Amino acid sequence: MQIHNIVVKLIELLDPFSGPKIYKGNLLQERSRQLIDVFNIQDNERLLIYMDSGLFSNKNGILLTPEAMYYKSGRSEKRISWRRMAGIGPIKRRNNHSITLGSLILYFSHSDVSNDQIVQLLESIRSMDINTEAQGELSAQPIVDQMRAVCSQYVGNRSYLAPFDYNRISENDLLDRFPGYQHHSTVIFLSFSKPGKVKDGILITESCIYWKALWSAVECIPWDLVAGSHLSRVNDKIALNIGTTSYDLSDCELSVEELIMILQSLSRIAALKAEEQGSSSAPKKWVIDLIGRAELPENDGLIVDALFLEYICKKHKFFISEFYPKHPLDEKFLNRAAFRLSKNEKVIAHFRTALGKKEEYGVVITDIGIYIREPFDHPFPDAFISYDNLALAPIDNSKSRFLLIGEYKYSFVHPRKFASLLEDIRFYISCLCTVPEGIEYPYDPTYTEPWSLPVRGAHADSKRWIVVEDGMLKGVHTTEELQWARDSRQLDPDLIRLWSYGVPSWQTVEEALL
């Protein structure tokens, strides 16, 4: 059926409706500007009829256009497209004050039309075949266009189809809430906030889903995980299961059943595209959850020198034995099972959070990677970062209250202090990756006497060096500290080798300080 025939059919169905609180034709035209603002009408949609159901005019009711039904009752606002209504479920009269559309409840009273008439009207509209494009044509479109076509029927007051209208939502807020989203082709944003606000929600892109619930860190869910999950509703609360995680949906404009239908359709499109390309469409996951870490083989990644990593952690006050020397890492201070630590990995440092059960939360640093457990009800609370991933993952500590690692946000631990520690560990890991042959001297797992250095701050542009003395990792020192140690004859140039960013191999003191 062509679109102009849809308008004709709708006008025929709406012809019998009349009354003092029914607005059509010229009456509707006079109030159109106010109705467009009150109901947040999409651009260029033609108004067909407004059925006022409020005690005060033009505040509540149902407004119909050729594309959708707009509903408003108090603070509840919805836009339900006719295509969406075709699969939303049965339409029934609930009582004298409300009707049901699938799992949705719409309150409609104080009107010139009864709920029975509204149900009959909506059922008549739903029965019309308004599919204007053939399914075969859709499969020939680019993947983003296919995904947007699937989501177009779900556009509403708090559901924004891409490309986004930044007059309705803020691009800066999106960048702050969903860091890195601009690198993917966006499909739709389902906001958990009031219309026009961007705080939390579900941002769907070609490559992944960003999920940000209230007071939670943002999580990036690749399409291959969605496709491999048995999507289901959680009975005890309004939530959705994806993989082994339950995601809160209490503030979404769509029902759980509708979101499941969307994700199933989009994951099939993403899977077909990945199959055509011969690779997964999922973005790089710098951080994985602890359940995923537990499924990896032990010692599967880069293993670091525990003593040198201990030196770095002590420098940043992340070594727990500094404060609890008798039993620094036993079960009273670290719950290994909670962090899903492997049997053979060596625990080097543990920063405990002061919230919740202290031994179960915080940051644990081992010779394999970094484990994080947050004491909040986050959709992505437990994380593992391998050292080879840490060497490449972008880290952003420019925000005052949280730290970004790749596209993941953490806020429970002092973010800048933690970022400083991560930068020193990245420095050391980069050395291991750049100089794969390791230290060229016979290794002795002890440390030399520390140098006596002046207490002074380094220049902002001072270069840092990893120092090896006679085959033993000595520490991380600035150029000024090395010069002081050489001038004060604490440094034997024949025994010292140095490495820093941009250096392809170990350097002598003369080569480094020229």
BAKOL-643434 format. One record per atom (N, C-alpha, C, O): x, y, z. Coordinates in steps of 0.1 Angstrom, whole numbers, plus 5000, padded with zeros to 4 digits. Example, Ala and Ser with C-alpha at 12.3 -4.5 7.8 and 13.67 -1.06 7.14 Angstrom:
2
513249435078;512349555078;513249675078;514249675085;512849785071;513749895071;512950005079;513450115080;
END
This chain:
514
500949885000;500050005000;500950125000;501850135008;500650224991;501450344990;501150445002;500050435008;502050535005;501850615016;500650705015;500050735025;500350755003;499150845002;497850775004;496950835009;497850645001;496650565005;496550545020;495350535025;497650535027;497550525042;496850645047;496050635056;497150765043;496550895048;495050895045;494250925053;494750845033;493250845029;492550745038;491450775043;493150625041;492450535050;492350585064;491350565070;493350645069;493350705082;492250805084;491450815093;492150895074;491151005074;489750945074;488850995081;489550835066;488250765066;487950705080;486750715084;488950645086;488650585099;488350695110;487650665120;488950815108;488850915118;487551005116;487251085125;486950995105;485751075101;484651075112;484051175115;484350955118;483150955127;483451025141;482551045148;484751045143;485051105157;484851255157;485451325149;484051295166;483751435167;483351475182;482951385189;483451595186;483051645199;483851765203;484751805196;483451835214;484051955218;485551945221;486352035219;485951815225;487451795228;488151715217;489151655220;487551705205;488151645194;488551755184;487651835180;489751755180;490251865171;490751805158;491651725157;490051855147;490451815133;490351935125;489752045129;490851925113;490752035103;491252165108;492352175113;490452275107;490852405110;491152425125;492052495129;490352355133;490552365148;491952305151;492652355160;492252195145;493552135147;494652225142;495752245149;494452295131;495452385125;495752505134;496852545136;494652555141;494852665150;495752625162;496452715168;495652505167;496352465178;497652385175;498352325184;497952375162;499052285158;500452325164;501152235168;500752455165;502052495171;502152455185;503152405189;501052475193;501052435207;501152285208;501952235217;500452205200;500452065201;501852005197;502351905203;502452065187;503852025183;504852035194;505651945196;504752145202;505652165213;505252065225;506152005231;504052055228;503651975239;503851825237;504351755246;503651775225;503751635222;505151595215;505351485212;506051695213;507351675207;507151605194;507751495192;506351655185;506051595172;507351595164;508051695163;507651485157;508751475148;508651575136;507551615133;509751615130;509751715119;508951665108;508951545104;508151755102;507351735089;506251635091;505751585080;505851595103;504751505104;503451585103;503251685110;502451535096;501151595094;500251555105;500051445108;499551655112;498651625123;497251595117;496751675108;496651485121;495351445116;494251465126;493151505122;494451435139;493451445149;494051445163;495051385165;493451535171;493851535185;492651505194;491651585193;492751405203;491651375212;492151405226;492951335232;491551515231;491951565244;491351485255;490151455255;492151435264;491651355275;492051405289;492051335299;492351535289;492751595302;491751685308;490751725301;491851715320;490951815327;491251955322;490252035321;492451985318;492852105312;493152085297;493851985294;492752175288;492952145274;494452145270;495252205275;494652055260;495852045253;497052005261;498252035258;496751935272;497851885281;498051735281;499151685282;496951665278;496951515278;496151465266;495251545261;496351345262;495451285252;496251205242;497351165244;495551185230;496151115219;496151195207;495151255203;497251205200;497351275187;497851185177;498851105179;497151175165;497551085154;498051155142;497551265139;499051105136;499651145124;499751035114;499450915118;500051055101;500150935092;501250835096;501150725091;502150875104;503250785108;503150725122;503650615124;502450785131;502450735145;501350785153;500550875149;501150735165;500250785175;501150845187;502050775191;500850965191;501451035202;500551025214;499351055213;501050995225;500250975237;500951055249;502151055250;500151125256;500651195268;499651195279;498451225277;500151155291;499251155303;500151195315;500951115319;500051315319;500951365330;502351365325;502651435315;503251295332;504651295328;505051175319;506151165314;503951095316;504250985306;503951025292;502951075289;505051015284;504951055270;505450935261;506450875264;504750905250;505150795241;504850835227;503850905224;505650785218;505350795204;505450645199;506450585200;504350595193;504250455188;503950465173;502850495170;504950425165;504650425150;503650315147;503450215154;502950335136;501950235131;502650105128;502149995130;503850105122;504649985119;504949915132;504949785133;505349985142;505649925155;504349865162;504449765168;503249935160;502049885166;501549755160;500949675167;501949735147;501549605141;502149485148;501549375147;503249505155;503849385162;503849405177;504549325184;503149505182;503349535196;502549445205;502749435217;501549375200;500749285208;499249325208;498949425201;498349255215;496949285215;496649415221;497249465230;495549485215;495049605221;493749575228;492749525221;493649615241;492449575248;492049695257;492849775262;490749695260;490149785270;490449735284;490049615287;491149805292;491549755305;490449785316;490049705323;490049915315;488849955324;488350095318;488750125307;487550165325;487050285320;488050395319;487850505313;489250375324;490250485324;491550445316;492350535315;491650325312;492950285305;492650175295;491650105295;493650165286;493650055276;495149995276;496050065281;495249875271;496649815270;496949795256;496149745247;498249825252;498849785240;500049695243;501149735246;499849565241;500849465245;501149485260;500249465268;502349515264;502749535278;502649685282;502849715294;502149775273;502049915277;500649945282;499649885277;500550035292;499250075297;499150225294;499950305298;498050265287;497750395283;496550445290;495450385289;496650555298;495550605306;494850715297;495450805292;493450695296;492650775286;491350795292;490450705292;491050915298;489750945304;489451095301;490251165295;488251135306;487751275304;487851315289;488151425286;487451225281;487451245266;486051235261;485151175267;485851285248;484551265242;484351135235;483251105230;485451055235;485350915230;485650815241;486350845250;485050695240;485250595250;486450515247;487050515236;486850445257;488050355255;487750245245;488650205238;486450195245;486050095235;486250155221;486750075212;485950275218;486150335205;487550355202;487950325190;488450385212;489850395209;490450265205;491250255196;490050155213;490550025210;490149985196;490949925188;488850005192;488449975178;489150045168;489549995157;489450175170;490150255160;491650205159;492050185148;492250185170;493650135169;493749995163;494749965156;492849905166;492849775159;492649785144;493249715137;491749885140;491549905126;492849955119;493149905108;493550045125;494750095120;495849985119;496549975110;495849905130;496849795131;496649695120;497649635116;495449675116;495149565107;495449605092;495549525083;495749735090;496049785077;497549745073;498449745082;497749705061;499049675057;499749805052;499449855042;500649855061;501349975058;502749955055;503550055056;503149835052;504549815049;504949875035;504449825025;505649975035;505950045022;507150005015;507350055004;507949915020;509149875014;509349725014;509049665025;509749665004;509949525003;511149485011;512149555012;511049365018;512149315026;513349285017;514449295022;513149245005;514249204996;515149324993;516349314992;514449444992;515249564989;516049605001;517149665000;515649575013;516349615025;517649545026;518649605030;517749415022;518949345024;520049395015;521249365017;519749475004;520749524995;521349655000;522249704994;520749715011;521249835016;522449815025;522749705029;523249925027;524349915037;523849875050;522749895054;524749815058;524349755071;523749865080;522749835087;524249985080;523750095089;522350125085;521450155093;522150135071;520750175067;519750065070;518650095073;520249935069;519349825073;518949835088;517749815092;519949865096;519649875111;518749995114;517849985122;518950105107;518150225110;516750195105;515750245111;516550125094;515250085089;514450005099;513250025101;515149915106;514549825116;514149915128;513049895134;514950015131;514750095143;513750215141;513350275150;513550245128;512750365125;511350365131;510850475134;510750245132;509450235138;509350255153;508250265158;510550265159;510550275174;510950415178;511250435190;511050515169;511350655172;510250715181;509050695178;510650775192;509650835201;510250965207;511151025202;509551005218;509951125225;511351115231;512151205232;511750985235;513050965241;513850855233;514750795239;513450835221;514150745212;514550825199;513750865192;515950835197;516450925187;517150845176;518150785179;516550855164;517150785153;518350865147;518250985146;519450795144;520550865138;520250885123;519450805117;520850985116;521751085122;521051175132;519951225129;521651205143;521051275154;520751425151;521551495144;519651475156;519351615156;519851675169;519251655179;520951745168;521651795180;520951915186;521351975196;519751955180;518952055186;518051985196;517552055206;517851855195;516951775204;517851715215;517351705227;519051675212;519951615222;521351675220;521651735210;522151665231;523451735231;524551645227;524651535232;525251685217;526451595212;527451595223;528051485225;527751705230;528751695241;528351605252;529151535258;527051595255;526551505265;526751355261;527151275269;526451335248;526751195243;528151155244;528451045247;529051245240;530451225241;530951195255;531851115257;530351265265;530751245279;530151115284;530851045292;528951085280;528350965286;528850835279;528950725285;529050845266;529450725258;530750755250;530750765238;531850755257;533150795251;533550695240;533450575242;533950745229;534350665217;533250625208;533450565198;531950665211;530850625202;531050695188;530550635178;531650805187;531750875174;532650805164;532550835152;533350705169;534150625160;533350515153;533850445144;532050495157;531250395151;530050465144;529750575147;529450395135;528250445128;527050425137;526650305140;526350535142;525250515151;523950485144;523750515132;523150415152;521850365146;520650435154;519850505147;520650425167;519550485175;520050505189;520850425194;519450605196;519750625210;518450615218;517550695215;518350525227;517150505236;517550565249;518250505257;516950685252;517350755264;516550705276;515350665275;517250705288;516550675300;516150805307;515550795318;516350915301;516151045308;514951115301;514251065292;514551235307;513451305301;513751355287;514951355283;512651385279;512951425265;513851545264;513751635272;514851545255;515751645254;516951635263;517951715261;517051545272;518151525281;518951405277;518351305272;520251405279;521151295276;521951265288;522951325291;521451165296;522251125308;522650985307;523850945307;521650895306;521850755305;520950695294;520050765289;521250575291;520450505280;521250405273;522250355277;520650365261;521250255253;521550325239;520650375232;522850325236;523250375223;523650265214;524550185217;522850245203;523150135194;523950175182;523550275176;525050115179;525850145167;525950015159;525449915162;526650035147;526849925138;527649815144;527449705141;528549855153;529549755158;529249705171;529649595175;528449775180;528249735193;527149815200;526549905193;526749785212;525749855220;526449915232;527249845239;526250045234;526650105246;525550115256;524450165253;525750065268;524650055278;525150135291;526150095297;524350235294;524750325306;523450335314;522550415310;523450265326;522350285335;522650385346;523850425347;521650425354;521850525364;522950485374;522950375379;523950575376;525050555386;525950435382;526550385391;525950405369;526750285365;527750335355;527650435348;528850255353;529750275343;529150225330;528350135329;529650295319;529150255306;529750115302;530950095304;529050035295;529549905290;529349895275;528249935270;530349845269;530249825254;530049675252;530849585256;528949645245;528549505243;528649475227;527849535220;529549395223;529649365209;528549285203;527849215211;528249295191;527049225185;527249075185;526248995186;528549025185;528648875185;528248825199;527848705200;528348895210;527948855223;526348855223;525748765228;525748955217;524348965216;523748845208;522848785212;524448825197;523948715188;524048575195;523248485192;525048565203;525348435210;524548415223;524748315230;523748515226;523048515239;521548465237;520948485227;521048405248;519648385248;518948495255;518948505267;518448595247;517848715252;516548675260;515648605254;516348725272;515148695279;514948805290;515848885293;513648815294;513348905304;513648855318;513448735320;514048935327;514348895341;513048915349;512449025348;512548815355;511248815361;511048915373;510048985374;512148925382;511949005394;512149155392;511849225401;512549195380;512649335378;512649355363;512749265355;512449485359;512449515344;513849515339;514549615341;514349405334;515749395330;515849295319;514849215316;516949295312;517149205301;518549125303;519549185307;518448995300;519648915301;520448915288;519848885277;521648955288;522548935276;523848865281;524548915289;524048745275;525148665281;524848625295;523848565298;525848655304;525648615318;525248745326;525248735339;524948855320;524748975327;523249025325;522649005315;522749085336;521349135336;521549295334;522249355342;520749345325;520849495322;519549555326;518449515322;519649665333;518449735338;517749805327;518449875318;516449805326;515649855316;514449935321;513549965314;514449975334;513350025340;512950165335;511750205336;513850245330;513550375325;513550395310;513650505305;513450275303;513550285288;512150305283;511150265289;512050375272;510750405265;510150275260;508850265258;510950185256;510450055250;510349955260;510949955271;509449855258;509249745267;510449645265;511149655255;510549555274;511649445273;511349365260;512349335253;510149335258;509849255246;510149325233;510649255224;509949455232;510249525220;511749535218;512249515207;512449555229;513949565228;514549435224;515549435217;513949325229;514449195225;514249175210;515149125203;513149215205;512849205190;513849285182;514449245172;514149405187;515149495180;516549425180;517149415170;516949385192;518349335193;518449205185;519549175179;517449125184;517548995176;517649035162;518448975154;516849125157;516849165143;518249235139;518849195129;518749315148;519949385145;521149295146;522149305138;521149195155;522249105157;522349015144;523448975140;521148975139;521148895126;521848975115;522548925107;521449105114;522049185103;523549195105;524349185095;524049225118;525449235120;526149105118;527249105113;525548985121;526148855119;526348835104;527348775099;525348865096;525448845081;526548935075;527348885067;526649055080;527749145075;529049095079;530049095071;529249045092;530548995096;530848865088;532048845085;529848785085;530148665077;530548705063;531448635057;530048805057;530448855044;531848905044;532648875035;532248975055;533549035056;534548925060;535748955059;534148815065;535048715070;535648745083;536648685087;535048835091;535648875104;534448925113;533448965108;534748925126;533748985135;533649135134;534649205131;532449185136;532249325136;532449395149;532349515151;532849315159;533049365173;534249455174;535349415168;534149565181;535349645183;536349585193;535949485199;537549635193;538549585202;538049605217;537649715221;538049495225;537749505239;538949515247;539649415249;539349635252;540549655260;540349595273;541349545280;539049595278;538749545292;537749435290;536749445283;537949315297;537049205296;536449185310;537149215320;535349125311;534749095325;535448975331;536148895324;535348965344;536048855351;535548715348;536348625348;534248705344;533748575339;534548535326;534948425325;534648635317;535448605305;536848575308;537448485301;537448645318;538848615322;538948475327;539948405324;538048425335;538048295341;538048185330;538448075333;537448215318;537448115308;538648105299;538848015291;539648205301;540848205294;541848105300;541748085313;542748045293;543747965299;544748045307;544948165305;545247985318;546148055327;547448085319;547948005311;548048195323;549348245317;549248255302;550148205295;548148305297;547948305283;548448435277;548548445264;548848535285;549348665279;550748695284;551448605288;551048825283;552348875287;552548865302;551648915309;553648805306;553948795321;555048885324;556048885317;554848965335;555849065338;556749015349;556548915355;557849095352;558749065363;558049125376;557849245377;557749035385;556949065397;557649165406;557049255411;558949145407;559749235416;559749385411;559649475419;559849395398;559949535393;558549595393;558349715396;557549515391;556149565392;555849605407;555049705409;556349525416;556249565430;556849695433;556349775441;558049725427;558749845429;557849965424;557750065431;557149945413;556250055407;555050075416;554650185419;554549965421;553349975430;553650035443;552850115448;554850005449;555250075462;555350225460;554950305468;555850255449;556050405445;554750475446;554650595449;553650405441;552350465441;551450435452;550250455452;552050365463;551250335475;550150235472;549150245479;550450145463;549450045460;549849905465;549249805462;550849905474;551349775479;550849745493;551149825502;549949645495;549149635507;550049605519;549749635530;551249535517;552049495528;552749615535;553249605546;552649735528;553149855535;552249885547;552749945557;551049845547;550149875558;549749755566;549449775578;549849635561;549549515568;550749415566;550549315559;551849435573;553049355571;552949215575;553649125570;552049175585;552049035589;551448945579;552048845575;550248975574;549548885565;548948975554;547849005553;549849015545;549449125535;548449075525;547649165521;548448955521;547548915510;546748785513;546448705504;546448765526;545648645529;544148675527;543748785523;543248575530;541848595528;541248705536;540148745532;541848745546;541248855554;541348995547;540649085550;542348995538;542549125531;542349115516;542249215509;542148995511;541948975496;541148845494;541648735497;539948855488;539148745484;539548705470;538948755461;540348605469;540848565456;539648515447;539648535435;538748445453;537648385445;536748495440;536248485428;536548605447;535748725442;536348785430;535648825421;537748785429;538448845418;538648745407;539148775396;538248615409;538448505400;539948495395;540248485383;540848505405;542248495402;542648345398;542148255404;543548335389;544048205385;544948145396;545448225404;545048015395;545847945406;547247985406;547848005417;547848005394;549348015394;549848165393;551048185394;548948255392;549348395391;549748455405;549148425415;550748535404;551348595417;550648735419;550648815410;550048745431;549448875435;550648965439;551348935448;550649085434;551749185437;551249295445;551949335455;550049345442;549549465450;548049455450;547349395442;547549525460;546049525462;545649665469;546049695480;544949735461;544349865466;542949835470;542049805461;542549845483;541249815488;540349945488;540850045493;539149925483;538250035485;537650035499;537549925505;537150145503;536650155517;535150125518;534550125528;534550095506;533150065505;532849915505;533749845499;531749875510;531349735509;532349645517;532949695526;532349515513;533249425519;534649445514;534949425502;535549495522;536849555517;537649445509;538349475500;537649325514;538449225508;537949175494;538649105487;536749215490;536149175478;536149285467;535849255456;536549405471;536549515461;537849585460;538649585470;538049655449;539249735448;540049695435;539449645425;541349715435;542249685424;543249585428;543949605439;543449475421;544449375424;545349365412;544949355400;546649375414;547649375404;548449245405;549049215416;548549165394;549249045394;550249045383;550449145376;550948935382;551948925371;551348895357;552048895347;550048885357;549348855344;548548975340;548449005328;547949055349;547149165345;546549235358;547049215369;545649325355;545049405365;543549375367;542849365357;543049345379;541749315382;541049425389;541649495398;539749455385;539049565392;537649505396;536949445388;537249535408;535849505413;535349625419;535849675429;534149675414;533549795419;532449755429;531749655427;532249835440;531349795450;529949845448;529049855457;529649885435;528349945432;527549845423;528149745418;526249865421;525449775413;525649825398;524649875392;526749795393;527049835379;526749725370;526749605373;526349765357;526149655347;527449595343;527449485338;528549665346;529949605342;530849635354;531749715352;530649565365;531349605377;532749535378;533649595385;532949425372;534149345374;534949335361;534349295351;536149375362;536949385349;538349325351;538949325362;538949285339;540249235338;540949305327;540349315316;542149355329;542949415318;544249345317;545049345326;544549275306;545849205304;546849315301;546549425296;548149275303;549149375301;549449415287;549749525284;549249315278;549349345264;548249445259;548549525250;547049435265;546049525262;546349665268;546049765262;546849665280;547049785287;548149875279;548049995279;549049805273;550149875265;549549955254;550150055249;548349915249;547749985237;546550065240;546150155232;545850025251;544550095253;544650245257;545550275265;543850325251;543950475254;543450495268;542350435272;544150575276;543750615289;543550765290;544350835286;542350805296;542050945297;541750975311;540750925317;542551055317;542351095331;542051245332;542251305343;541551305321;541251445321;540051485329;539851595333;539151385331;537951405339;538351405354;539251325358;537651485362;538051495376;537551375385;538151345395;536451305380;535851205389;535851065383;535250975389;536351045372;536450915366;537650895357;538150995352;537950775354;539050745345;538550655334;537750555336;538950685322;538550605310;539750515306;540850565304;539450385305;540450295299;539850235287;538850155288;540350275275;539650235263;538350305263;538250435263;537250235262;535850295262;535150265275;533950275276;535850225286;535250185298;535550285309;536650345309;534550315317;534650425327;534650365341;533850275345;535650405349;535750365363;535950485372;536650585369;535150485383;535150605391;535350585406;535450675414;535350455411;535350435425;536650455432;536750495444;537750445425;539150455430;539650595426;539250655416;540550655434;541150785430;541550785416;542650725413;540850845407;541150825392;542550875388;543150805380;542950985393;544251035388;545450965394;546450945388;545250915407;546250835413;546350705406;547450655403;545250645403;545250515395;545850535381;546550445376;545450645375;546050675361;547550685361;548250645352;548050755372;549550765373;550150625374;551250605368;549550545382;550150405383;550050335370;551050265366;548950345363;548750275350;549850325340;550350245332;550050455340;551050505331;552450455333;553150425324;552850435346;554150375349;554150225345;555250175340;553050155347;553050015343;553050005328;553749915322;552350095321;552350095306;553750115301;554250065291;554450205308;555850245304;556750115304;557450085295;556650045315;557349915317;556949815307;557749745301;555649795304;555149695295;555549735281;555949645273;555549865277;556049905264;557549865262;557949835251;558249875273;559649835272;559749685269;560549645260;559049605275;559049455273;558649425258;559249345252;557649505254;557149475240;558149525229;558249465219;558749635232;559749695222;561049625222;561649605211;561549575234;562749505234;562449355238;562649315250;562049275229;561549145232;562649055237;562348955244;563949085234;565048995239;565249015254;566048935260;564549115260;564749135274;566049195278;566749255270;566449175291;567649235296;568849145291;568749025291;569849215287;570949145280;571949085290;572849015286;571849115303;572749055313;572148935320;570948925319;572948855326;572348745334;571448805345;571948895353;570248755346;569348815356;569548765370;569648645372;569448865379;569548835393;568348895400;568249025400;567448825406;566248875411;566448955425;565748925434;567349045425;567549125437;567749275432;567849295420;567749365440;567849505436;569049565442;569449535454;569649655435;570949725439;570549835449;569349865451;571549885456;571349995465;570750115458;571150155447;569750185464;569150305457;570150415457;571050435465;570050505447;570850615446;570350725456;569150735459;571250805461;570950925469;570651035460;571551095454;569351075458;568951175449;568451295456;567851285467;568551415450;567951535456;566451535456;565851475447;565851585466;564351595466;563951715458;564051835463;563551695446;563151805438;562251755427;562351635423;561251835422;560351795412;561051795398;561851875395;560651705390;561151695376;560451795367;559351835370;561151845357;560551935347;559351855340;559351735339;558351935336;557151885330;557551795317;556851695314;558551845310;558951775298;560151675300;560751635290;560351645312;561551555315;561251415311;560151365312;562251355304;562151215299;562351115310;563251135318;561551015310;561750905320;562450785313;562250765301;563250715321;564050605316;563850485326;563750495338;563750365320;563750235327;565250205328;565950195318;565750185341;567150165343;567450015347;566749965355;568449965340;568949825344;570449845348;571249905341;570749785360;572149795365;572649655367;572249585375;573649625359;574349495360;573349375359;573349285367;572349395350;571449285348;570249285357;569449195357;570149385365;569049395375;568149525372;568749635371;566849505371;565949625370;566149705382;565849665393;566449835380;566749925391;565550015394;565250045406;564850065384;563750155386;563450245374;564050225364;562650345377;562250445366;562850575371;562450625382;563650635363;564250765367;564250865356;564150825344;564250995359;564251095349;565651125345;566551075350;565751205334;567051245328;567851325339;569051295340;567151415346;567851485357;568451395367;569551425372;567651295372;568151205382;569351125377;570251095385;569351085365;570451005359;571651095359;572751055362;571551225355;572651315354;573251335368;574451345370;572351355378;572851375392;573551245397;574651265403;573051125394;573751005398;575050995391;576050945397;575151035378;576451025371;577451125377;578651095379;576951255379;577851355384;578351335398;579451375402;577551265406;577851235420;578551095421;578751045432;578951035410;579750915409;578950795416;579650695421;577650795416;576950685421;576550585409;576150475412;576850625397;576450555386;577650505378;578550585375;577750375375;578850315367;578350305353;577550215351;578750385344;578250385330;578450245323;577650215315;579450175327;579650045321;578549935325;578349845317;577949965336;576949865341;575449905338;574549825341;575250025334;573950085332;573450075318;574250105308;572250025316;571550035303;570150095305;569550075316;569650175295;568450255297;567550235285;567950195274;566250245288;565250245277;564150345280;563750375291;563650405269;562550505270;561750495257;562050435248;560550565257;559750575245;560550625233;561250725235;560350565222;560950605210;562350545208;563050575198;562850465217;564150405216;563950255212;563250185219;564650215202;564450075196;565049965205;564649855204;566050005213;566749895220;567449965233;567350085235;568149885241;568749935253;569850035249;570650005239;569950145256;570950245254;571950255265;571650225276;573150295261;574150325272;573850465277;573050545272;574550495288;574350625295;574750735285;574150845284;575850715278;576350825269;575350845258;575150955254;574750735252;573850755241;572550825246;571950905239;572150795259;570850845264;570950995268;570051065266;572151035273;572251165279;572951265269;573251375274;573251225257;573851315248;573051445246;573351525238;
END
